[in-house]
């Protein structure tokens, strides 16, 4: 059982380590670089080569039923869900076989809308304490599920 974190822009790296430690799970922070090493016996820093989606490829190639993946990247989430992993975004929202198709379709629609209106600004909301709390609870549940074998 391990936690694989798409760490380049993840705002809950420290929280993920706390929960992983409580469960005795290894945690792999995967990034192109620029992350400070984490000095913890359960933490592994994985630096992938520069290039588009290299961290995503590393995670997707290794994710399986005993793993929990933390990512906001929906195509990566889809690959990990297909591999049987528990997948969460940084607000604790799960990606599942039941919702990943809709998430991908919405992502593609939004990309098309943004391309049609290059002057459109913003649209995202800030990351709150409530989001952080939901993530902690969701990661704890996901690790318990992964421990039971999915």
ChimeraX commands (.cxc) that place a marker at each C-alpha (Angstrom):
marker #1 position 0.00,0.00,0.00 radius 0.5
marker #1 position 1.37,3.39,-0.99 radius 0.5
marker #1 position 0.34,6.92,-1.84 radius 0.5
marker #1 position 1.46,8.37,-5.18 radius 0.5
marker #1 position 1.28,12.17,-5.25 radius 0.5
marker #1 position 1.35,14.21,-8.47 radius 0.5
marker #1 position 3.38,16.75,-6.54 radius 0.5
marker #1 position 4.22,19.59,-8.94 radius 0.5
marker #1 position 1.29,21.80,-7.89 radius 0.5
marker #1 position -0.22,19.80,-5.03 radius 0.5
marker #1 position -1.23,21.97,-2.05 radius 0.5
marker #1 position -1.66,19.02,0.36 radius 0.5
marker #1 position 1.76,17.33,0.32 radius 0.5
marker #1 position 2.31,17.70,4.08 radius 0.5
marker #1 position -1.21,16.53,4.88 radius 0.5
marker #1 position -0.80,13.47,2.67 radius 0.5
marker #1 position 2.38,12.55,4.55 radius 0.5
marker #1 position 0.62,12.83,7.93 radius 0.5
marker #1 position -2.16,10.48,6.85 radius 0.5
marker #1 position 0.23,8.05,5.13 radius 0.5
marker #1 position 2.35,7.93,8.28 radius 0.5
marker #1 position -0.69,7.09,10.39 radius 0.5
marker #1 position -1.38,4.13,8.07 radius 0.5
marker #1 position 2.27,3.09,7.69 radius 0.5
marker #1 position 2.07,3.66,3.93 radius 0.5
marker #1 position 4.98,4.73,1.74 radius 0.5
marker #1 position 4.39,8.03,-0.02 radius 0.5
marker #1 position 5.99,8.91,-3.36 radius 0.5
marker #1 position 6.13,12.57,-4.36 radius 0.5
marker #1 position 6.52,12.62,-8.15 radius 0.5
marker #1 position 7.66,15.84,-9.83 radius 0.5
marker #1 position 9.82,17.29,-12.58 radius 0.5
marker #1 position 11.96,18.95,-9.92 radius 0.5
marker #1 position 11.84,22.00,-7.77 radius 0.5
marker #1 position 10.51,20.19,-4.71 radius 0.5
marker #1 position 12.39,20.23,-1.45 radius 0.5
marker #1 position 13.31,16.73,-0.31 radius 0.5
marker #1 position 11.19,15.39,2.53 radius 0.5
marker #1 position 13.21,13.85,5.36 radius 0.5
marker #1 position 10.90,11.07,6.48 radius 0.5
marker #1 position 11.46,7.29,6.39 radius 0.5
marker #1 position 8.17,6.69,4.50 radius 0.5
marker #1 position 8.66,9.49,1.95 radius 0.5
marker #1 position 10.28,8.94,-1.44 radius 0.5
marker #1 position 11.10,11.80,-3.80 radius 0.5
marker #1 position 10.81,10.82,-7.46 radius 0.5
marker #1 position 12.22,13.33,-9.91 radius 0.5
marker #1 position 11.25,12.57,-13.50 radius 0.5
marker #1 position 12.85,14.07,-16.62 radius 0.5
marker #1 position 11.65,17.44,-17.88 radius 0.5
marker #1 position 8.91,17.13,-20.44 radius 0.5
marker #1 position 5.17,17.13,-20.77 radius 0.5
marker #1 position 3.35,14.62,-18.58 radius 0.5
marker #1 position 6.48,12.75,-17.43 radius 0.5
marker #1 position 5.27,12.69,-13.82 radius 0.5
marker #1 position 1.85,11.51,-15.00 radius 0.5
marker #1 position 3.43,8.70,-17.02 radius 0.5
marker #1 position 5.51,7.56,-14.04 radius 0.5
marker #1 position 2.45,7.45,-11.78 radius 0.5
marker #1 position 0.16,5.80,-14.37 radius 0.5
marker #1 position 2.74,3.08,-15.08 radius 0.5
marker #1 position 2.91,2.13,-11.38 radius 0.5
marker #1 position -0.58,2.72,-9.95 radius 0.5
marker #1 position -2.53,-0.37,-8.97 radius 0.5
marker #1 position -5.26,-1.69,-6.67 radius 0.5
marker #1 position -3.24,-1.27,-3.47 radius 0.5
marker #1 position -2.41,2.38,-4.21 radius 0.5
marker #1 position -3.97,5.77,-3.57 radius 0.5
marker #1 position -3.19,8.47,-6.14 radius 0.5
marker #1 position -3.51,12.19,-5.38 radius 0.5
marker #1 position -3.86,14.31,-8.52 radius 0.5
marker #1 position -5.93,17.08,-10.07 radius 0.5
marker #1 position -5.04,15.84,-13.57 radius 0.5
marker #1 position -8.19,14.19,-14.90 radius 0.5
marker #1 position -6.60,12.14,-17.73 radius 0.5
marker #1 position -4.07,10.77,-15.20 radius 0.5
marker #1 position -6.92,10.05,-12.79 radius 0.5
marker #1 position -8.73,8.11,-15.53 radius 0.5
marker #1 position -5.67,5.90,-16.13 radius 0.5
marker #1 position -5.24,5.25,-12.43 radius 0.5
marker #1 position -8.93,4.46,-11.91 radius 0.5
marker #1 position -8.68,1.98,-14.81 radius 0.5
marker #1 position -5.69,0.38,-13.06 radius 0.5
marker #1 position -7.80,-0.12,-9.93 radius 0.5
marker #1 position -6.23,2.57,-7.73 radius 0.5
marker #1 position -8.15,4.81,-5.32 radius 0.5
marker #1 position -7.85,8.34,-6.78 radius 0.5
marker #1 position -8.50,11.70,-5.10 radius 0.5
marker #1 position -7.99,15.30,-6.03 radius 0.5
marker #1 position -6.51,17.75,-3.50 radius 0.5
marker #1 position -9.95,18.70,-2.16 radius 0.5
marker #1 position -10.76,15.07,-1.34 radius 0.5
marker #1 position -13.11,14.52,-4.27 radius 0.5
marker #1 position -12.78,10.91,-5.43 radius 0.5
marker #1 position -12.42,9.87,-9.05 radius 0.5
marker #1 position -14.24,6.57,-9.53 radius 0.5
marker #1 position -15.32,4.29,-12.38 radius 0.5
marker #1 position -18.80,5.80,-11.97 radius 0.5
marker #1 position -17.76,9.45,-12.40 radius 0.5
marker #1 position -14.51,9.52,-14.40 radius 0.5
marker #1 position -16.23,9.54,-17.81 radius 0.5
marker #1 position -18.29,12.59,-16.87 radius 0.5
marker #1 position -15.17,14.31,-15.43 radius 0.5
marker #1 position -13.28,13.74,-18.70 radius 0.5
marker #1 position -16.20,15.02,-20.79 radius 0.5
marker #1 position -16.55,18.14,-18.65 radius 0.5
marker #1 position -12.80,18.77,-18.86 radius 0.5
marker #1 position -12.90,18.51,-22.66 radius 0.5
marker #1 position -15.95,20.78,-22.88 radius 0.5
marker #1 position -14.30,23.42,-20.70 radius 0.5
marker #1 position -11.12,23.26,-22.80 radius 0.5
marker #1 position -13.22,23.87,-25.92 radius 0.5
marker #1 position -15.01,26.81,-24.26 radius 0.5
marker #1 position -11.70,28.36,-23.17 radius 0.5
marker #1 position -10.31,27.96,-26.69 radius 0.5
marker #1 position -13.39,29.66,-28.15 radius 0.5
marker #1 position -13.02,32.69,-25.83 radius 0.5
marker #1 position -9.32,33.48,-25.27 radius 0.5
marker #1 position -10.20,36.57,-23.20 radius 0.5
marker #1 position -12.09,34.62,-20.55 radius 0.5
marker #1 position -10.40,35.07,-17.19 radius 0.5
marker #1 position -10.33,33.10,-13.97 radius 0.5
marker #1 position -13.17,30.83,-13.02 radius 0.5
marker #1 position -11.34,28.84,-10.35 radius 0.5
marker #1 position -12.01,29.09,-6.65 radius 0.5
marker #1 position -9.49,29.32,-3.85 radius 0.5
marker #1 position -8.30,26.43,-1.71 radius 0.5
marker #1 position -9.92,26.59,1.74 radius 0.5
marker #1 position -9.49,25.02,5.18 radius 0.5
marker #1 position -12.66,23.04,4.49 radius 0.5
marker #1 position -11.06,21.64,1.30 radius 0.5
marker #1 position -7.99,20.62,3.31 radius 0.5
marker #1 position -10.17,18.94,5.93 radius 0.5
marker #1 position -12.18,17.05,3.28 radius 0.5
marker #1 position -8.91,15.88,1.72 radius 0.5
marker #1 position -7.60,14.52,5.04 radius 0.5
marker #1 position -10.80,12.59,5.66 radius 0.5
marker #1 position -11.00,11.27,2.08 radius 0.5
marker #1 position -7.36,10.14,2.08 radius 0.5
marker #1 position -7.86,8.32,5.35 radius 0.5
marker #1 position -10.91,6.48,3.90 radius 0.5
marker #1 position -9.08,5.72,0.64 radius 0.5
marker #1 position -6.11,4.21,2.49 radius 0.5
marker #1 position -8.44,2.00,4.55 radius 0.5
marker #1 position -10.09,0.84,1.30 radius 0.5
marker #1 position -6.71,0.21,-0.36 radius 0.5
marker #1 position -5.60,-1.82,2.67 radius 0.5
marker #1 position -8.65,-4.06,2.21 radius 0.5
marker #1 position -7.63,-4.58,-1.43 radius 0.5
marker #1 position -9.74,-2.01,-3.24 radius 0.5
marker link #1:1,2 radius 0.2
marker link #1:2,3 radius 0.2
marker link #1:3,4 radius 0.2
marker link #1:4,5 radius 0.2
marker link #1:5,6 radius 0.2
marker link #1:6,7 radius 0.2
marker link #1:7,8 radius 0.2
marker link #1:8,9 radius 0.2
marker link #1:9,10 radius 0.2
marker link #1:10,11 radius 0.2
marker link #1:11,12 radius 0.2
marker link #1:12,13 radius 0.2
marker link #1:13,14 radius 0.2
marker link #1:14,15 radius 0.2
marker link #1:15,16 radius 0.2
marker link #1:16,17 radius 0.2
marker link #1:17,18 radius 0.2
marker link #1:18,19 radius 0.2
marker link #1:19,20 radius 0.2
marker link #1:20,21 radius 0.2
marker link #1:21,22 radius 0.2
marker link #1:22,23 radius 0.2
marker link #1:23,24 radius 0.2
marker link #1:24,25 radius 0.2
marker link #1:25,26 radius 0.2
marker link #1:26,27 radius 0.2
marker link #1:27,28 radius 0.2
marker link #1:28,29 radius 0.2
marker link #1:29,30 radius 0.2
marker link #1:30,31 radius 0.2
marker link #1:31,32 radius 0.2
marker link #1:32,33 radius 0.2
marker link #1:33,34 radius 0.2
marker link #1:34,35 radius 0.2
marker link #1:35,36 radius 0.2
marker link #1:36,37 radius 0.2
marker link #1:37,38 radius 0.2
marker link #1:38,39 radius 0.2
marker link #1:39,40 radius 0.2
marker link #1:40,41 radius 0.2
marker link #1:41,42 radius 0.2
marker link #1:42,43 radius 0.2
marker link #1:43,44 radius 0.2
marker link #1:44,45 radius 0.2
marker link #1:45,46 radius 0.2
marker link #1:46,47 radius 0.2
marker link #1:47,48 radius 0.2
marker link #1:48,49 radius 0.2
marker link #1:49,50 radius 0.2
marker link #1:50,51 radius 0.2
marker link #1:51,52 radius 0.2
marker link #1:52,53 radius 0.2
marker link #1:53,54 radius 0.2
marker link #1:54,55 radius 0.2
marker link #1:55,56 radius 0.2
marker link #1:56,57 radius 0.2
marker link #1:57,58 radius 0.2
marker link #1:58,59 radius 0.2
marker link #1:59,60 radius 0.2
marker link #1:60,61 radius 0.2
marker link #1:61,62 radius 0.2
marker link #1:62,63 radius 0.2
marker link #1:63,64 radius 0.2
marker link #1:64,65 radius 0.2
marker link #1:65,66 radius 0.2
marker link #1:66,67 radius 0.2
marker link #1:67,68 radius 0.2
marker link #1:68,69 radius 0.2
marker link #1:69,70 radius 0.2
marker link #1:70,71 radius 0.2
marker link #1:71,72 radius 0.2
marker link #1:72,73 radius 0.2
marker link #1:73,74 radius 0.2
marker link #1:74,75 radius 0.2
marker link #1:75,76 radius 0.2
marker link #1:76,77 radius 0.2
marker link #1:77,78 radius 0.2
marker link #1:78,79 radius 0.2
marker link #1:79,80 radius 0.2
marker link #1:80,81 radius 0.2
marker link #1:81,82 radius 0.2
marker link #1:82,83 radius 0.2
marker link #1:83,84 radius 0.2
marker link #1:84,85 radius 0.2
marker link #1:85,86 radius 0.2
marker link #1:86,87 radius 0.2
marker link #1:87,88 radius 0.2
marker link #1:88,89 radius 0.2
marker link #1:89,90 radius 0.2
marker link #1:90,91 radius 0.2
marker link #1:91,92 radius 0.2
marker link #1:92,93 radius 0.2
marker link #1:93,94 radius 0.2
marker link #1:94,95 radius 0.2
marker link #1:95,96 radius 0.2
marker link #1:96,97 radius 0.2
marker link #1:97,98 radius 0.2
marker link #1:98,99 radius 0.2
marker link #1:99,100 radius 0.2
marker link #1:100,101 radius 0.2
marker link #1:101,102 radius 0.2
marker link #1:102,103 radius 0.2
marker link #1:103,104 radius 0.2
marker link #1:104,105 radius 0.2
marker link #1:105,106 radius 0.2
marker link #1:106,107 radius 0.2
marker link #1:107,108 radius 0.2
marker link #1:108,109 radius 0.2
marker link #1:109,110 radius 0.2
marker link #1:110,111 radius 0.2
marker link #1:111,112 radius 0.2
marker link #1:112,113 radius 0.2
marker link #1:113,114 radius 0.2
marker link #1:114,115 radius 0.2
marker link #1:115,116 radius 0.2
marker link #1:116,117 radius 0.2
marker link #1:117,118 radius 0.2
marker link #1:118,119 radius 0.2
marker link #1:119,120 radius 0.2
marker link #1:120,121 radius 0.2
marker link #1:121,122 radius 0.2
marker link #1:122,123 radius 0.2
marker link #1:123,124 radius 0.2
marker link #1:124,125 radius 0.2
marker link #1:125,126 radius 0.2
marker link #1:126,127 radius 0.2
marker link #1:127,128 radius 0.2
marker link #1:128,129 radius 0.2
marker link #1:129,130 radius 0.2
marker link #1:130,131 radius 0.2
marker link #1:131,132 radius 0.2
marker link #1:132,133 radius 0.2
marker link #1:133,134 radius 0.2
marker link #1:134,135 radius 0.2
marker link #1:135,136 radius 0.2
marker link #1:136,137 radius 0.2
marker link #1:137,138 radius 0.2
marker link #1:138,139 radius 0.2
marker link #1:139,140 radius 0.2
marker link #1:140,141 radius 0.2
marker link #1:141,142 radius 0.2
marker link #1:142,143 radius 0.2
marker link #1:143,144 radius 0.2
marker link #1:144,145 radius 0.2
marker link #1:145,146 radius 0.2
marker link #1:146,147 radius 0.2
marker link #1:147,148 radius 0.2
marker link #1:148,149 radius 0.2
marker link #1:149,150 radius 0.2
view
